[in-house]
Amino acid sequence: MTTVGLVGKGVYFEVLTRLFEAASTKVLFWQPAEDTEGVSGKLPKHVKAVELEQMGDVALIFYSVPMHLTRAVGRRLGDVISGRQVVVHTSRSLEMATLKSVSQVLQEETPTQRFGFLSGPTILADIQSEKPAAGVCASLFPEVHDLVEDSLMSQRFRVYRTNDLAGAEVSAAYGRVLAMIAGLCQGLDLGTSLQATLFTRGLSEMSRFVVYRGGYDRTAYGFAGAGNLYADTHMAGSNAFRIGAHLAGLEHIDNQAIRDKFGEAGHDLLGLLESLHTVAQMAELELHILRGAQAIVSGQLSPSQAVQHLMALPALYE
């Protein structure tokens, strides 16, 4: 029976633990005391709480820690693991001050150099109902893919591979901004045609940003990009989608009120948006949806004005 480590109770925690159960994988779990955003309650039978030092005994560690804690917790993890181990994270965010991904941060804070990123349209409700699902593991190392598949693959869950780690991490993060704008359009009841337009043009913008960051443009149209975005905007939608829908009902957007209402998810999304917009401006990238999103949250344009602005842009070749 495969045994893996799991650090943190991030938003992907319950999905992971259910997938591990379906794959008959045992889990050694450690939660940092400062990580208070995750689910509470009794751990599943196949998950055993341990001290951080025991993470040095497993070949594969899944890292599910909120972005604002990633560097500090990674430094502590780095004190107990070796360069022989593999770390796979699940974060769809980037460090606000540097726009570095979790794998880049952990590369600086831990002795290991073999990282992966697990992402994709894996909705908890489907996993709970034992419906089939799939995701993608992004890594430069074939052995990382092998370890992840051994620990997660089952009759109900399939893991695809990509070696574009940078592109997958950027796509997953950028998709959250697009999901926020999709939620805003939903809240304004602007119709399916505009949502479809946003989806297609948003992916085009995402691919240009991915290439700028050193990834492959096709990654934006895979699981980490298009797959995540579809799941984010389907039915009740993701946290980012719900934040956007909330913005639609506001006459004046108060960022602190958004942070108060949505907690760390709201704080992280607003910080991510600001960081992406700053980098895009410095690089002189034409990313109109990203620019419109920033104009909304900064109060430069109301949601309806931003939509009008986007619709009035010069026509582009597809």
C-alpha positions as CSV (number, residue, x, y, z in Angstrom):
1,M,0.0,0.0,0.0
2,T,1.3,3.4,-1.0
3,T,2.0,6.0,1.8
4,V,2.3,9.7,1.1
5,G,2.7,12.9,3.2
6,L,0.1,15.7,3.2
7,V,1.0,19.2,4.6
8,G,-1.8,21.6,5.3
9,K,-5.6,21.7,5.1
10,G,-6.0,23.9,2.1
11,V,-9.1,24.1,-0.2
12,Y,-8.0,20.9,-1.9
13,F,-7.8,18.9,1.3
14,E,-11.1,17.0,1.1
15,V,-10.7,16.3,-2.6
16,L,-7.2,14.9,-2.0
17,T,-8.2,12.7,1.0
18,R,-11.1,11.2,-0.9
19,L,-9.0,10.5,-3.9
20,F,-6.4,8.9,-1.7
21,E,-9.1,6.7,-0.1
22,A,-10.3,5.5,-3.5
23,A,-6.7,4.7,-4.5
24,S,-6.1,2.8,-1.2
25,T,-3.3,5.3,-0.3
26,K,-2.3,5.9,3.4
27,V,-1.7,9.5,4.4
28,L,0.6,11.0,7.0
29,F,-0.8,14.4,7.7
30,W,0.6,17.5,9.3
31,Q,-1.2,20.8,9.7
32,P,0.7,24.0,10.6
33,A,-1.0,25.7,13.6
34,E,-1.3,29.0,11.6
35,D,-3.3,27.2,8.8
36,T,-6.8,27.9,10.0
37,E,-8.6,28.1,6.6
38,G,-9.1,24.4,6.1
39,V,-11.9,22.1,7.0
40,S,-12.3,20.9,10.6
41,G,-13.5,17.7,12.1
42,K,-12.3,14.2,12.5
43,L,-9.7,12.9,10.1
44,P,-10.6,10.0,7.8
45,K,-9.4,6.5,8.9
46,H,-6.7,6.4,6.2
47,V,-5.3,9.7,7.3
48,K,-3.0,9.8,10.4
49,A,-1.9,13.0,12.1
50,V,1.8,13.1,12.7
51,E,4.6,15.5,13.7
52,L,6.4,17.4,11.0
53,E,9.6,15.4,11.5
54,Q,7.8,12.3,10.1
55,M,7.5,13.9,6.7
56,G,11.2,13.0,6.3
57,D,10.1,9.4,6.0
58,V,7.9,9.5,2.8
59,A,9.0,9.8,-0.8
60,L,6.1,12.0,-1.9
61,I,4.6,15.0,-0.1
62,F,1.5,16.8,-1.2
63,Y,1.6,20.5,-0.2
64,S,-1.8,22.1,0.4
65,V,-1.0,25.4,2.2
66,P,-2.5,28.8,1.7
67,M,-0.3,31.1,-0.4
68,H,0.4,33.6,2.3
69,L,1.9,30.8,4.5
70,T,3.7,29.0,1.7
71,R,7.2,30.5,2.3
72,A,7.2,30.2,6.1
73,V,5.8,26.7,6.2
74,G,8.1,25.6,3.3
75,R,11.1,26.8,5.3
76,R,10.0,24.6,8.2
77,L,9.4,21.6,5.9
78,G,12.8,22.2,4.4
79,D,14.4,21.6,7.8
80,V,13.1,18.0,7.9
81,I,13.1,16.7,4.3
82,S,16.0,15.8,2.0
83,G,16.8,16.3,-1.7
84,R,15.6,12.8,-2.4
85,Q,12.0,13.6,-1.8
86,V,9.3,15.0,-4.1
87,V,6.8,17.8,-3.3
88,V,3.6,18.3,-5.3
89,H,1.5,21.3,-4.5
90,T,-2.1,22.2,-5.3
91,S,-2.1,26.0,-5.0
92,R,-3.7,28.1,-7.8
93,S,-2.1,31.3,-6.7
94,L,1.2,33.2,-6.9
95,E,3.3,35.0,-4.3
96,M,2.0,38.6,-4.2
97,A,5.3,40.4,-3.8
98,T,7.3,38.4,-6.4
99,L,4.7,36.6,-8.6
100,K,6.6,33.4,-8.0
101,S,4.8,30.1,-8.0
102,V,4.7,27.7,-5.1
103,S,7.2,25.4,-6.7
104,Q,9.6,28.4,-7.1
105,V,9.1,29.4,-3.5
106,L,9.7,25.8,-2.3
107,Q,12.8,25.5,-4.5
108,E,14.2,28.4,-2.5
109,E,13.1,27.1,0.9
110,T,13.7,23.3,0.7
111,P,16.6,21.1,-0.3
112,T,14.5,19.2,-2.9
113,Q,14.5,20.2,-6.5
114,R,11.8,17.8,-7.8
115,F,8.4,19.4,-7.8
116,G,5.0,18.9,-9.2
117,F,1.7,20.8,-9.5
118,L,-1.7,18.9,-9.3
119,S,-4.6,20.8,-10.7
120,G,-7.6,20.4,-13.0
121,P,-11.4,20.4,-13.0
122,T,-11.8,18.2,-9.9
123,I,-15.1,19.3,-8.2
124,L,-15.6,18.1,-4.7
125,A,-19.3,17.3,-5.2
126,D,-18.4,14.9,-8.0
127,I,-15.7,13.2,-5.9
128,Q,-18.2,12.9,-3.0
129,S,-20.7,11.3,-5.3
130,E,-18.1,8.9,-6.6
131,K,-18.4,10.2,-10.2
132,P,-15.5,9.9,-12.6
133,A,-13.0,12.8,-12.7
134,A,-9.6,13.7,-14.0
135,G,-6.7,16.1,-13.3
136,V,-3.2,16.9,-14.5
137,C,0.2,16.6,-12.9
138,A,2.7,19.1,-14.1
139,S,6.3,18.3,-13.5
140,L,9.7,18.3,-15.3
141,F,10.5,14.8,-13.9
142,P,8.9,11.5,-15.0
143,E,9.4,10.0,-11.6
144,V,7.1,12.7,-10.1
145,H,4.4,11.7,-12.5
146,D,4.9,8.0,-11.6
147,L,4.6,8.7,-7.9
148,V,1.5,10.9,-8.3
149,E,-0.2,8.3,-10.4
150,D,0.6,5.5,-8.0
151,S,-1.0,7.5,-5.1
152,L,-4.1,8.9,-6.9
153,M,-5.1,6.8,-9.9
154,S,-8.2,4.7,-9.4
155,Q,-11.2,3.5,-11.4
156,R,-12.8,6.9,-10.7
157,F,-9.8,9.2,-11.1
158,R,-7.4,9.6,-14.0
159,V,-4.2,11.7,-13.9
160,Y,-2.8,13.3,-17.1
161,R,0.8,14.5,-17.5
162,T,2.4,17.7,-18.7
163,N,6.0,18.8,-18.4
164,D,5.0,22.5,-18.6
165,L,5.1,23.2,-14.9
166,A,5.5,27.0,-15.3
167,G,2.6,27.2,-17.8
168,A,0.3,25.1,-15.7
169,E,0.9,27.1,-12.5
170,V,0.3,30.4,-14.4
171,S,-2.8,29.1,-16.2
172,A,-4.4,27.9,-13.0
173,A,-3.8,31.3,-11.3
174,Y,-4.9,33.4,-14.3
175,G,-8.1,31.4,-14.6
176,R,-9.2,32.6,-11.2
177,V,-9.3,36.2,-12.4
178,L,-11.3,35.1,-15.5
179,A,-13.7,33.2,-13.2
180,M,-14.2,36.4,-11.1
181,I,-15.2,38.3,-14.3
182,A,-17.5,35.5,-15.4
183,G,-19.2,35.6,-12.0
184,L,-19.6,39.4,-12.3
185,C,-21.2,38.9,-15.8
186,Q,-23.5,36.3,-14.3
187,G,-24.5,38.6,-11.5
188,L,-25.3,41.3,-14.0
189,D,-27.3,38.8,-16.1
190,L,-25.5,39.7,-19.3
191,G,-26.3,36.4,-21.0
192,T,-24.6,33.3,-22.3
193,S,-23.2,34.9,-25.5
194,L,-21.0,37.2,-23.4
195,Q,-20.0,34.4,-21.1
196,A,-18.9,32.3,-24.1
197,T,-17.0,35.3,-25.5
198,L,-15.3,35.9,-22.2
199,F,-14.3,32.2,-22.0
200,T,-12.7,32.1,-25.4
201,R,-11.0,35.5,-25.3
202,G,-9.9,35.0,-21.8
203,L,-8.1,31.8,-22.7
204,S,-6.4,33.7,-25.5
205,E,-5.2,36.3,-23.0
206,M,-4.1,33.5,-20.7
207,S,-2.1,31.8,-23.4
208,R,-0.2,35.1,-24.1
209,F,0.6,35.6,-20.4
210,V,1.7,31.9,-20.1
211,V,4.2,32.3,-23.0
212,Y,5.5,35.5,-21.5
213,R,6.2,33.6,-18.3
214,G,8.1,30.8,-20.1
215,G,5.3,28.3,-20.6
216,Y,3.7,26.7,-23.7
217,D,0.6,28.5,-25.2
218,R,-1.2,25.1,-25.5
219,T,-1.2,24.7,-21.7
220,A,-3.8,27.4,-21.4
221,Y,-6.2,25.2,-23.3
222,G,-5.6,22.1,-21.2
223,F,-6.7,20.9,-17.7
224,A,-4.9,23.7,-15.8
225,G,-6.3,26.4,-18.0
226,A,-9.6,25.7,-19.8
227,G,-10.4,22.8,-17.6
228,N,-10.2,24.8,-14.4
229,L,-12.0,27.7,-15.9
230,Y,-14.9,25.6,-17.0
231,A,-15.2,24.0,-13.5
232,D,-14.9,27.5,-11.9
233,T,-17.8,28.9,-13.9
234,H,-20.1,25.8,-13.8
235,M,-23.2,25.6,-11.6
236,A,-22.4,27.4,-8.2
237,G,-18.9,28.1,-9.4
238,S,-15.7,28.6,-7.5
239,N,-14.9,31.1,-4.8
240,A,-13.5,33.5,-7.5
241,F,-16.8,33.2,-9.5
242,R,-18.9,33.9,-6.3
243,I,-16.7,36.9,-5.5
244,G,-17.4,38.3,-9.0
245,A,-21.1,37.7,-8.6
246,H,-21.0,39.6,-5.3
247,L,-19.2,42.5,-7.0
248,A,-22.1,42.8,-9.5
249,G,-24.5,43.9,-6.7
250,L,-22.3,46.6,-5.3
251,E,-22.5,50.3,-6.1
252,H,-19.1,50.9,-4.5
253,I,-16.4,48.2,-4.3
254,D,-14.7,48.1,-0.9
255,N,-11.8,45.7,-1.1
256,Q,-11.6,45.4,2.7
257,A,-15.3,44.4,2.8
258,I,-14.6,41.8,0.2
259,R,-11.7,40.5,2.3
260,D,-14.0,40.5,5.4
261,K,-16.8,38.6,3.6
262,F,-14.7,36.0,1.7
263,G,-11.7,35.7,4.1
264,E,-8.4,34.6,2.8
265,A,-9.9,33.6,-0.6
266,G,-10.9,37.3,-1.2
267,H,-7.6,38.7,0.0
268,D,-5.6,36.3,-2.1
269,L,-7.7,36.8,-5.3
270,L,-7.4,40.6,-5.0
271,G,-3.7,40.4,-4.4
272,L,-3.2,38.0,-7.3
273,L,-5.2,40.3,-9.6
274,E,-3.1,43.3,-8.7
275,S,0.2,41.4,-9.1
276,L,-0.8,40.0,-12.5
277,H,-1.9,43.4,-13.7
278,T,1.3,45.1,-12.6
279,V,3.5,42.5,-14.4
280,A,1.3,42.8,-17.5
281,Q,1.7,46.5,-17.6
282,M,5.5,46.4,-17.1
283,A,5.7,43.9,-20.0
284,E,3.3,46.0,-22.1
285,L,1.1,43.0,-22.7
286,E,-2.4,43.7,-24.3
287,L,-4.6,41.8,-21.8
288,H,-7.9,43.7,-21.9
289,I,-9.9,41.5,-19.6
290,L,-7.2,41.5,-17.0
291,R,-7.0,45.3,-17.3
292,G,-10.8,45.6,-17.0
293,A,-10.8,43.4,-13.9
294,Q,-8.2,45.6,-12.2
295,A,-10.2,48.8,-13.2
296,I,-13.3,47.3,-11.5
297,V,-11.6,46.4,-8.2
298,S,-9.6,49.6,-8.0
299,G,-12.8,51.7,-8.5
300,Q,-11.7,53.2,-11.8
301,L,-14.7,51.8,-13.6
302,S,-18.0,50.4,-12.4
303,P,-18.8,46.8,-13.5
304,S,-21.2,48.0,-16.2
305,Q,-18.7,50.6,-17.4
306,A,-16.0,48.0,-17.7
307,V,-18.2,45.7,-19.8
308,Q,-19.1,48.6,-22.1
309,H,-15.4,49.4,-22.4
310,L,-14.5,45.9,-23.4
311,M,-17.4,45.7,-25.9
312,A,-16.2,49.0,-27.5
313,L,-12.6,47.9,-28.2
314,P,-11.4,47.8,-31.8
315,A,-12.2,44.5,-33.6
316,L,-9.5,41.9,-33.5
317,Y,-8.6,38.9,-35.6
318,E,-9.4,35.7,-33.8
